[in-house]
Amino acid sequence: MGRPGASHLTITTVGREPRHLGLSGDIDAYTAPDLAAALEGLGPAADVAVDLSGVAFIDSSGLRALVSAHTVLGEHGHRLILVAPSRAASRLFEISGLDEYFHLV
């Protein structure tokens, strides 16, 4: 990531709840590992909310990170909740058919 023109993703904890992440920037092959690590770091002990309103771009590697977190949480009886997906994220969920798979609010 520190090279010119490289993708950038900012991951923040929203409010005081450590199980609510806010994302802004691009989720692609360069940044998806950071997202996956942040989601894995939260563990599967409760629902996780991810605010996607600041996501400018997301590709299949970003989808893979979200699907993996969704699967792990589901295996433990919890949900990955995708909050306020940006237009880019909503469009990708729609064309991939994942808009019916994820819990979107």
C-alpha positions as CSV (number, residue, x, y, z in Angstrom):
1,M,0.0,0.0,0.0
2,G,2.3,3.0,0.3
3,R,3.1,3.3,-3.4
4,P,1.7,6.0,-5.6
5,G,-1.7,5.2,-7.1
6,A,-2.1,2.3,-4.7
7,S,-5.6,1.5,-3.3
8,H,-6.4,2.8,0.2
9,L,-8.9,1.5,2.7
10,T,-9.6,3.1,6.1
11,I,-11.1,0.8,8.7
12,T,-12.4,2.4,11.9
13,T,-14.4,1.3,14.9
14,V,-17.7,3.2,14.8
15,G,-18.8,4.7,18.1
16,R,-17.9,2.8,21.3
17,E,-19.0,-0.5,19.9
18,P,-15.9,-2.5,18.8
19,R,-18.1,-4.8,16.7
20,H,-19.1,-2.0,14.3
21,L,-16.6,-1.1,11.6
22,G,-16.7,1.8,9.2
23,L,-15.0,1.4,5.9
24,S,-14.0,4.1,3.4
25,G,-11.9,3.9,0.2
26,D,-11.4,0.9,-2.1
27,I,-11.7,-2.7,-1.2
28,D,-9.7,-4.7,-3.8
29,A,-6.9,-7.3,-4.0
30,Y,-4.5,-4.9,-2.1
31,T,-6.8,-3.9,0.7
32,A,-9.1,-7.0,1.1
33,P,-6.5,-8.7,3.3
34,D,-6.7,-5.8,5.8
35,L,-10.5,-6.0,5.8
36,A,-10.4,-9.8,6.3
37,A,-7.9,-9.4,9.2
38,A,-10.0,-6.8,10.9
39,L,-13.1,-8.9,10.6
40,E,-11.3,-12.0,11.8
41,G,-9.9,-10.0,14.7
42,L,-13.4,-9.3,16.0
43,G,-14.1,-13.0,16.4
44,P,-17.4,-14.8,15.9
45,A,-18.9,-14.2,19.4
46,A,-21.6,-11.7,18.3
47,D,-23.1,-9.9,15.3
48,V,-20.8,-7.6,13.4
49,A,-22.0,-4.4,11.6
50,V,-19.9,-3.0,8.8
51,D,-20.7,0.5,7.5
52,L,-20.1,0.5,3.7
53,S,-21.3,4.1,3.0
54,G,-17.7,5.3,2.4
55,V,-16.7,2.5,0.0
56,A,-15.8,4.0,-3.4
57,F,-14.9,0.6,-5.1
58,I,-15.2,-3.0,-4.2
59,D,-14.2,-6.0,-6.3
60,S,-14.4,-9.8,-6.0
61,S,-11.6,-10.0,-3.4
62,G,-13.6,-7.6,-1.2
63,L,-16.7,-9.8,-1.7
64,R,-14.6,-12.8,-0.7
65,A,-13.6,-11.2,2.6
66,L,-17.3,-10.3,3.4
67,V,-18.6,-13.7,2.4
68,S,-16.0,-15.4,4.6
69,A,-16.9,-13.3,7.6
70,H,-20.6,-13.9,6.9
71,T,-20.0,-17.7,6.8
72,V,-17.9,-17.8,10.0
73,L,-20.4,-15.7,11.9
74,G,-23.3,-17.7,10.6
75,E,-21.6,-20.9,11.8
76,H,-21.6,-19.4,15.3
77,G,-25.2,-18.2,15.2
78,H,-24.4,-14.6,14.4
79,R,-24.7,-12.2,11.5
80,L,-22.6,-9.9,9.4
81,I,-24.8,-6.8,9.0
82,L,-23.8,-4.5,6.1
83,V,-25.0,-1.0,6.8
84,A,-25.7,1.7,4.2
85,P,-23.8,0.2,1.3
86,S,-22.5,2.8,-1.1
87,R,-23.7,2.8,-4.7
88,A,-20.6,0.9,-5.8
89,A,-21.1,-1.8,-3.1
90,S,-24.9,-2.0,-3.7
91,R,-24.3,-2.4,-7.5
92,L,-21.8,-5.2,-7.0
93,F,-24.0,-7.0,-4.5
94,E,-26.9,-6.8,-7.0
95,I,-25.0,-8.0,-10.1
96,S,-23.4,-10.9,-8.1
97,G,-26.7,-11.9,-6.5
98,L,-25.3,-11.3,-3.0
99,D,-27.9,-8.7,-2.2
100,E,-30.2,-11.7,-1.2
101,Y,-27.3,-13.4,0.7
102,F,-26.2,-10.6,3.0
103,H,-28.1,-8.9,5.7
104,L,-28.3,-5.3,4.3
105,V,-29.7,-2.3,6.2
